[in-house]
Amino acid sequence: MGIKRRHWASAAAPLALALLAATGCASTPGARAEPTAAPTTSGALSTSVARVCGKPAAGPTKAPADAVPVDPAEVGDLAAKTKSNPPNTTFWLRPGTHRLDPDRYAQVIPKDGDRYLGAPGAVLDGREKNQYAFGGTARDVTIRYLTVQGFVAPQNEGVVNHDSADGWVIEHATIQDNSGAGLMAGAHQRVRASCLRDNGQYGMNAYTTGGRVSDLVVEGNEIVGNNTGDWERRRPGCGCTGGVKFWAVNGADVRGNWVHDNRGTGLWADTNNNDFRIENNVIEANDGAALIYETSYNAVIRNNTIRRNNWVEGRKAADRGDNFPFATLYLSESGGEPRIRARTDKIEIYRNVLEDNWSGITLWENADRFCNSPANTSSGDCTLLVRDPRRCAEPAIASAPLYADCRWKTQRVDIHDNRFVLDKSVVTCTAKCDRMAVLANYGTYPDWSPYKGDRVAEAITGKQHNRWHDNVYLGPWTFVAHDPSQVLDSGQWRGTPYRQDAGSTLDPQAGG
């Protein structure tokens, strides 16, 4: 794992729940990100976002019938009682701090159908000694009303559901102050109304070895302050940070979450994800992009409020003279593909409000990144249309169908009925924070590549059905098309040959 975020200059250069009812540009490791008031979604949306961390729901004060009580005064009691009881047992953790045996691999190994309920004040603490809290391959495990903290999982590994078992439900939980990821994800997992806070790498790492995660729901959570380990500084270009990372997830609903003040990207779907619905979230004040959708397929992104993101990473790129349009909503080699089964056959981005972010939406393709290319940093993965990267080789790659199928393509992206607001005095910028873009680099590598020159730039700009229309722009927006050198005003953007934003309105003075 660990996918680099590409940019143009590089050779390698991505249940309906009842929700509980400060924005800075930088996160501080170990600090609690607690705005004074929970925000609400903008525009036509009126739902309060999930302020879960400040007001956690309380668990049962008494042990439910037939539940096994767990004593915090007895070290290792939770793991021992789990081992000695049959599947489908309910465990009630009494108030207090529960500890595992001091061995780093003393994690709880549930059985199928086990349920763990925390009483008010119940905490499972790894004391910086244990690597994992809950592991194993048991299915349909439930964890509710429990705080899990102080575990030291290694990079790219997780504390809760360490082995990405299927069917887990995590509700009304607080998973905080752990190394690695707070939790992993398996198929049919539900993560609801939980606080994923101040974990060292990710709040959640949706990844499983040797397969794909399917039917994932992430709903009504507060995801805040993650990547306290500042992994991009420790391992530059690792692409291994953020609030939530999704890898090869087939079918996900990400809705009603408050994703804020994470160091790095808020939500990042990376490598062969498909069929996402990302809706009714508030995504704000993340150091990097609000959302990256990279080398992935078929998504609906709607009704989100996205504000004050990318101030740190966008400004850093501008200060070093990088002309790439680093954006708040970044689609990298991702698009709609009718041949891959999903609830949509395109990427549709609509009815979102983007306010005072560092730039807007960038659609990007790296011409040198395709299956079997040395410039493909996706750990040897190939597209979902060609499972074996070795097929993507000369001379066959230069002809149909491999010429099209060996590369992830940013295509069939429909961006409409959004509201884009920019006040440069709020963002405190003078340039490079005001861009919408659709572009690619000039293909050069490797020698046998059939995508050299501006073929990919021509395709993404004019031939792959990428379209902006019927949007509202408030503020001094500019536009980039084809390659980073083509910076356009709204008239050029709407005119030949680009013909974008039909039916849209632009008021350069209204944003501030």
PyMOL commands that set and color helices and strands:
alter all, ss='L'
color gray80, all
select helices_A, chain A and resi 77-84+231-234+311-319+389-391+396-398+402-405+424-427+455-462+490-494
alter helices_A, ss='H'
color red, helices_A
select strands_A, chain A and resi 68-70+90-93+96-99+115-118+122-125+142-144+147-149+158-160+169-171+174-176+181-184+190-192+195-197+202-206+213-219+222-224+242-246+249-255+258-260+267-270+274-279+282-284+291-294+297-302+305-307+329-332+347-350+353-355+361-365+413-416+419-421+435-440+467-469+472-474+478-482+487-488+505-507
alter strands_A, ss='S'
color yellow, strands_A
deselect
rebuild
show_as cartoon
